[in-house]
Amino acid sequence: MNAVTSEPFFVRRRTWSSHEVLHHNDFSRVQLSDLQREELKPAFWSFLCSEYDSVNLFTEIQKRKHQFSPDFLAFAQAWRTDEENHAAGFAAIYERFFDVPSEQIARDLPARPVDFERVEEFLADEFQLSLVLAYDEIVTTHAYHRDIPMYASFGPRAYVNWIRFVKRDEALHFNNLLRLIRRNHRHRLGEVRGVLERVLAVDVHGDYGGTFVLDHGGPGFNLSHDELSSICANTILKKLTNEARKKSP
């Protein structure tokens, strides 16, 4: 039985629109050389696919929703809305930067194969899925932060504003998940290190299967394997195990 605190859980988020941030942007002011386009196109396709693939994970969560708490399902709904907004922004950038029709993007995204076998063990219960999502969100927060100079180089300020908004959402997701874990799964905090070790092992091996999580080997990804552990997994471990020590008599 989950050890749920009496404090109510609510999902903290900001409501904004990629369309509104980028709509009035002058894409014609972005001057990319042929070499830049060649280098950036696979990276931005990878970014777009990763954000779009939230629909695949959300669908999987809905199939198994009997095993998740109302708190987690409320988070998942808000998270899915945010990720859909992020994907819309990446799609707009991909269309304009690389002259790919929106109709082709809309056809190609769902046509990719989806396979959850690689991450199946983390879907077993809410605690493990919350941890793997928290890990994924903090990784993305750091990765998008490092990409800010690239967006600034494109010229119009809207690009920097947009990626900062996306980064802020990812950080909010991360903090929401830690709050949910503390609230609903405090009795399992002793398992955090073991779960994160398995998450890291899976993340650096095998092929990404359109599952949204553990996609950290694609084009444009800017964190090393060591940083996935030292910066990302260790941050979760410190925050949650420190919490456990604070609550111990």
C-alpha positions in Angstrom: 0.0 0.0 0.0 1.3 3.5 -0.9 2.3 5.7 1.9 0.4 8.9 0.9 0.8 12.1 2.8 -2.2 14.2 3.8 -1.0 17.2 1.8 -2.9 17.4 -1.5 -1.0 17.0 -4.7 -1.4 19.5 -7.5 0.4 19.7 -10.8 2.4 22.9 -11.2 2.6 24.1 -14.8 2.7 27.2 -17.0 0.2 27.6 -19.9 1.7 29.0 -23.1 1.6 28.3 -26.9 4.5 27.5 -29.2 2.3 28.8 -32.0 2.0 32.2 -30.3 5.7 32.4 -29.5 6.8 31.5 -33.0 3.8 32.6 -35.1 5.1 36.2 -35.7 8.7 35.1 -36.1 10.4 36.0 -39.3 11.8 32.7 -40.4 13.3 34.4 -43.5 15.7 36.2 -41.3 17.4 32.9 -40.4 20.3 32.3 -42.8 21.6 28.8 -42.7 24.4 27.6 -44.9 24.0 24.3 -46.8 26.5 22.7 -44.3 24.5 24.0 -41.3 21.3 22.6 -42.8 22.9 19.2 -43.3 24.3 19.2 -39.8 21.1 20.5 -38.0 18.4 18.6 -39.9 19.0 15.1 -38.3 19.3 16.8 -34.9 16.0 18.7 -35.2 14.3 15.6 -36.5 15.5 13.7 -33.4 14.3 16.5 -31.1 10.9 16.6 -32.8 10.5 12.8 -32.7 11.4 12.7 -29.0 8.8 15.3 -28.1 6.1 13.8 -30.4 6.7 10.4 -28.9 5.0 11.5 -25.7 1.8 10.4 -27.4 3.2 6.8 -27.5 4.0 6.8 -23.8 0.7 8.5 -22.9 -1.2 5.8 -24.8 0.7 3.1 -22.9 -0.1 4.8 -19.6 -3.8 4.9 -20.5 -3.7 1.2 -21.3 -2.4 0.5 -17.8 -4.2 3.3 -16.0 -5.6 0.9 -13.4 -2.2 0.6 -11.9 -1.6 4.4 -11.5 -2.9 6.8 -8.8 -5.2 9.8 -9.6 -2.2 12.0 -8.8 0.0 10.4 -11.4 -2.8 10.4 -14.0 -3.3 14.1 -13.4 0.4 14.7 -13.9 0.4 12.6 -17.1 -2.4 14.5 -18.6 -0.7 17.9 -18.0 2.7 16.5 -19.1 1.2 15.2 -22.4 -0.4 18.6 -23.1 3.0 20.3 -22.6 4.9 17.8 -24.7 2.4 18.2 -27.5 3.0 21.9 -27.4 6.8 21.4 -27.6 6.4 19.0 -30.5 4.3 21.6 -32.4 7.1 24.1 -32.0 9.8 21.7 -33.2 7.5 20.8 -36.1 7.2 24.5 -37.1 11.0 25.0 -36.9 11.7 21.8 -38.8 9.2 22.8 -41.6 10.6 26.3 -42.0 14.3 25.6 -41.6 14.5 22.5 -43.8 11.6 23.1 -46.3 9.7 20.0 -45.3 6.0 20.3 -45.9 3.9 20.0 -42.7 1.8 17.2 -44.4 5.0 15.1 -44.8 6.0 15.7 -41.2 2.5 14.7 -40.1 2.8 11.4 -42.1 6.3 10.5 -41.1 6.1 11.0 -37.4 3.4 8.3 -36.6 4.9 6.0 -39.3 8.0 5.2 -37.2 8.0 1.9 -35.3 7.2 1.9 -31.6 8.6 -0.8 -29.3 8.3 -0.6 -25.5 10.3 -3.9 -24.8 13.5 -2.0 -23.9 11.7 0.0 -21.1 9.0 -2.5 -20.1 10.5 -3.1 -16.7 10.0 0.6 -15.8 6.3 0.5 -16.6 5.7 -2.1 -13.9 4.5 0.4 -11.4 4.0 4.1 -10.7 7.2 4.5 -8.6 9.5 3.2 -11.3 7.8 5.1 -14.1 7.9 8.3 -12.1 11.7 7.9 -11.6 12.4 7.1 -15.2 10.3 10.1 -16.3 12.0 12.4 -13.7 15.4 11.2 -15.0 14.3 11.9 -18.6 13.0 15.4 -17.8 16.1 16.5 -16.0 18.3 15.2 -18.8 16.2 17.2 -21.3 16.4 20.3 -19.0 20.2 20.3 -19.1 20.3 19.5 -22.8 18.0 22.3 -23.8 19.9 24.7 -21.6 23.1 23.9 -23.4 21.4 24.5 -26.7 20.4 28.1 -25.9 23.5 29.6 -27.7 22.5 27.7 -30.8 19.0 29.1 -30.8 20.5 32.6 -30.2 22.7 32.2 -33.3 19.6 31.9 -35.4 18.9 35.6 -35.0 15.3 36.4 -33.9 14.9 36.5 -30.2 11.8 34.3 -30.4 13.9 31.2 -30.8 15.7 31.8 -27.5 12.4 32.7 -25.8 10.8 29.5 -27.1 13.5 27.1 -26.0 13.7 28.7 -22.6 9.9 28.1 -22.2 10.4 24.5 -23.2 13.3 24.1 -20.8 11.1 25.6 -18.0 8.4 23.1 -18.7 10.8 20.2 -18.5 12.1 21.5 -15.1 8.6 21.8 -13.8 7.8 18.2 -14.9 10.9 17.1 -13.0 9.9 18.9 -9.8 6.3 17.7 -10.1 7.5 14.1 -10.3 9.8 14.4 -7.3 6.9 15.9 -5.3 4.7 13.0 -6.4 7.4 10.4 -5.4 7.8 12.0 -2.0 4.0 12.1 -1.5 3.0 8.6 -2.7 6.1 6.5 -2.5 8.2 7.7 0.5 8.3 4.1 1.7 10.3 3.1 -1.4 12.9 5.8 -1.4 15.5 3.2 -0.4 15.0 1.7 -3.9 15.9 4.9 -5.8 19.6 4.1 -6.3 18.9 0.6 -7.7 16.2 1.8 -10.1 18.5 4.7 -11.4 21.3 2.3 -12.0 19.1 0.2 -14.2 17.8 3.3 -15.9 21.4 4.4 -16.8 22.3 0.9 -18.0 19.3 0.8 -20.4 19.8 4.4 -21.5 23.3 3.9 -22.8 22.6 0.6 -24.5 20.1 -0.5 -27.2 18.1 1.3 -29.8 15.4 3.9 -29.0 11.9 2.6 -29.8 9.7 5.7 -30.0 9.0 5.5 -26.2 9.7 9.1 -25.3 12.0 8.1 -22.4 15.7 7.0 -22.7 16.4 8.5 -26.1 19.7 10.0 -25.2 21.9 8.8 -28.1 20.4 10.5 -31.1 21.8 13.3 -33.3 22.4 16.6 -31.5 22.3 15.1 -28.0 24.9 17.1 -26.0 25.5 15.3 -22.7 28.1 12.5 -22.2 27.3 9.2 -20.6 29.3 10.3 -17.5 27.1 13.4 -17.2 23.9 11.4 -17.4 25.1 9.8 -14.2 27.0 12.7 -12.4 24.6 15.5 -13.3 21.3 13.9 -13.8 20.8 10.6 -11.9 22.9 11.9 -9.0 20.7 15.0 -8.7 17.6 12.8 -8.2 19.4 10.5 -5.8 20.6 13.5 -3.7 17.2 15.2 -3.6 15.2 12.1 -2.7 17.7 10.4 -0.4 18.3 13.7 1.4 14.5 13.9 1.9 14.5 10.4 3.3 17.3 11.3 5.8 15.4 14.4 6.8 12.3 12.5 7.7 14.1 9.7 9.6 14.0 9.9 13.4 
